[in-house]
Amino acid sequence: MTSHSAARRAVVGVDIGTSSSKGVLVSPDGTVLAQSVVRHSVDRPHPGWVEMDPEVWWREFTTLVRDLLGSADVTVEAVGVSGMGPCVAVTDEAGEPLRPALLYGIDTRATEQIGELEAELGREEILRRCGSVLSTQAVGPKLAWLARHEPGVFARARRLFMPSSWLVHRLTGEYVLDHHSASQCTPLYDTGALDWYRPWSDGLAGRIELPRLAWSGDVAGRVSPQAAEATGLSMASGSMLP
């Protein structure tokens, strides 16, 4: 990427999807300057399990961005990321994944935990506080599944990521999740208070430090020197949530 005055200003957008990751380079007036796609598949190690290695998300992001930047003479001013969700990717203190991420509602392993949490917390009370009932889409039951079936992993888990927040973390070092994604972490998020509901989230998350919350249009951080080298982005570029 060049940075001289003749280069056009642009924004990079990347979305991590179930069957592919997609990137786009856009000028401030909305003109699409370049597009790129990387296709992938998910892992299905057991019936009802649908997983993906978070490192794939980062590798595909770097591939997409380098492809986009190689096709145009631009100065990237911001990066926007989005992704499938809600997903459950747990890491240790250093941000190293402890296992493949449990994907959104297509992963149905936690149906037993859904019933148990409804019995414990109350189906109507969950709906009132969280804005939705528990389903295979919800994060809480999947954390409960990990605690029961993979206690060693759960005991080491310190952070919780989704594809978009994982990319923000790798780009900037920030640990942050957008409110929309958090609202799908039922029953961890209070839609009235717009915050984590600690009486429930503390028990379900265990020793996981939940991310700070921000809005989709907020600047989450600045591209680090390491991420700039890996992607070709300027360190001046801001990273935005989905």
C-alpha positions, 0 to 999 in steps of 0.5 A: 500500500502506498501513502503518497498524496496521490493515493485514494482514500479508502476503507477496508471491510471484511466479513467472516462467514460460514462458507467464505470470508469476503473483503471489499475496498471502498472509497469514501463516496461508496465506490467499490474499488476491489473485492476478494473472497476466500472460501472455507468449510467448517468442521463437524467432528460429531453430529450436532457439532459445528466448529472452526479454528479461530486462526483461520479467521485471521489467516483469511483476513490477512490474505483478503487485505493483501489481495485488496491492497495489491489491486489499488493505489490507496491509503486505508483510513479505517477497517470494518469487520463483521462475522457470523455469530454468536460464536464461542471461541475461548482463549487463555490469558495470552489470547491463544485459542484453547479449542475450535470455536463453537459456531452459532445456532447450527451447533446444537450440542447444548440442548440439554443445557438450554433446558437446565438454564430455563429451569434454573433462571426461568424462561419468562425471566430470561425473555424479559431481561435478555430480549430472547429465549434460550436456543441453540443460538445462545452463548450461555448454554454453550459455555455451560456445555464446555464447563461440563464436558471440557472442564479442563478447557473451561478452567483455563479460559480467560477470554471469549471471542467471536469472529469480529472481536477476534479480528479486532483483537489481532489488529489492535490488541483491544478486547471488545465486543459490539452490543449487538453481538453481546445481545445474542449472548443470552442470558449473559446480557441485559438488553435494558441496562445495555450491559453484562448481567453479572448475577447470571454472567459471572456464574456462566462465564466462570473465570472468563473476563467478558469483553468491554462493550462498544457500539458498531460505529465506535473505533475499537483501536489502532492497528498495531505494528505487528498487524500492520506488518502482517496485513500491509495496513498502515498503523494509522488505520482505525479498526471498527466493530461490525 
